[in-house]
Amino acid sequence: MPSGRFVEATAGGCVIAIDVSPEAGSTEIVGINEWRGTLHIRVGAAPVKGKANEELRRVLSEALGLEKSKIKIIKGARSNRKKVFVELPPEDVEQRLGRCV
């Protein structure tokens, strides 16, 4: 993944590199960390029994206008650094998230 690019094309959609901050005061898409090449998202839920992951999927679903079933955490389910598969082309993801950051 090139430096600063947080979305990578893959078969059937794309993969988003995300840094998640659980137990934040609010749930929001903070912005793009160009240095890490990740999207930074804060979630209010605690990382207990998958609650923070569900909150992450919910906020992405709303931002992308996509059903939660089309958003899957494929790496880092127990980590702050995640890879999330989304059933959208990378250009659409960047455009839709661009309205949020």
C-alpha positions as CSV (number, residue, x, y, z in Angstrom):
1,M,0.0,0.0,0.0
2,P,1.5,3.3,-1.0
3,S,2.3,5.8,1.7
4,G,-0.8,7.8,2.7
5,R,-3.2,5.6,0.8
6,F,-5.6,3.8,3.2
7,V,-7.7,2.0,0.6
8,E,-6.5,-0.9,-1.5
9,A,-8.4,-2.6,-4.4
10,T,-9.2,-6.3,-4.1
11,A,-11.6,-8.8,-5.8
12,G,-15.2,-7.8,-5.1
13,G,-14.4,-4.5,-3.4
14,C,-11.6,-3.0,-1.4
15,V,-9.7,-3.2,1.9
16,I,-9.5,-0.2,4.2
17,A,-6.6,0.1,6.7
18,I,-8.1,1.6,9.9
19,D,-6.7,2.7,13.3
20,V,-9.5,2.5,15.9
21,S,-9.5,4.3,19.3
22,P,-12.1,2.5,21.4
23,E,-13.8,4.0,24.5
24,A,-13.6,7.5,23.1
25,G,-15.9,10.2,24.2
26,S,-17.8,10.0,20.9
27,T,-18.0,7.9,17.8
28,E,-16.5,9.7,14.7
29,I,-14.3,9.4,11.7
30,V,-11.3,11.6,12.7
31,G,-9.5,11.6,9.4
32,I,-6.7,10.1,7.4
33,N,-3.3,9.5,9.0
34,E,-1.1,10.1,5.9
35,W,2.1,8.8,7.7
36,R,0.5,5.4,8.7
37,G,-1.7,5.1,5.6
38,T,-4.7,4.5,7.7
39,L,-8.2,6.0,8.4
40,H,-8.5,7.0,12.1
41,I,-11.9,6.3,13.7
42,R,-12.9,6.8,17.3
43,V,-15.7,4.6,18.8
44,G,-17.5,5.1,22.0
45,A,-17.9,1.4,22.7
46,A,-15.4,-0.6,24.8
47,P,-13.4,-3.4,23.2
48,V,-15.4,-6.0,25.1
49,K,-17.2,-8.9,23.4
50,G,-16.9,-7.3,20.0
51,K,-18.8,-4.1,20.9
52,A,-16.2,-1.8,19.5
53,N,-16.0,-3.8,16.3
54,E,-19.8,-3.6,15.9
55,E,-19.7,0.1,16.5
56,L,-16.9,0.5,13.9
57,R,-19.0,-1.5,11.3
58,R,-22.0,0.7,12.1
59,V,-20.1,4.0,11.6
60,L,-18.6,2.8,8.3
61,S,-22.0,1.6,7.2
62,E,-23.5,5.0,7.8
63,A,-20.6,6.9,6.2
64,L,-20.5,4.6,3.1
65,G,-24.2,4.2,2.7
66,L,-23.8,0.4,2.8
67,E,-25.4,-2.4,4.7
68,K,-23.3,-3.7,7.6
69,S,-23.4,-7.2,6.1
70,K,-21.2,-5.8,3.2
71,I,-18.5,-4.7,5.7
72,K,-16.2,-7.3,7.2
73,I,-13.2,-7.1,9.6
74,I,-10.7,-9.4,7.9
75,K,-7.7,-8.7,10.1
76,G,-7.1,-7.2,13.6
77,A,-10.4,-8.1,15.2
78,R,-8.6,-7.9,18.6
79,S,-6.3,-5.1,17.7
80,N,-6.6,-1.3,17.3
81,R,-5.2,-1.7,13.8
82,K,-7.6,-3.3,11.4
83,K,-8.1,-4.3,7.8
84,V,-11.8,-4.0,6.8
85,F,-13.2,-5.4,3.5
86,V,-15.9,-3.3,1.9
87,E,-18.0,-4.3,-1.1
88,L,-17.4,-1.0,-3.0
89,P,-14.7,0.1,-5.4
90,P,-11.9,2.1,-3.8
91,E,-12.8,5.2,-5.7
92,D,-16.3,5.1,-4.2
93,V,-15.0,4.6,-0.7
94,E,-12.5,7.5,-0.9
95,Q,-15.3,9.8,-2.3
96,R,-17.8,8.8,0.3
97,L,-15.4,9.0,3.2
98,G,-14.1,12.3,1.8
99,R,-17.4,13.9,2.9
100,C,-16.7,12.7,6.5
101,V,-13.1,13.9,7.0
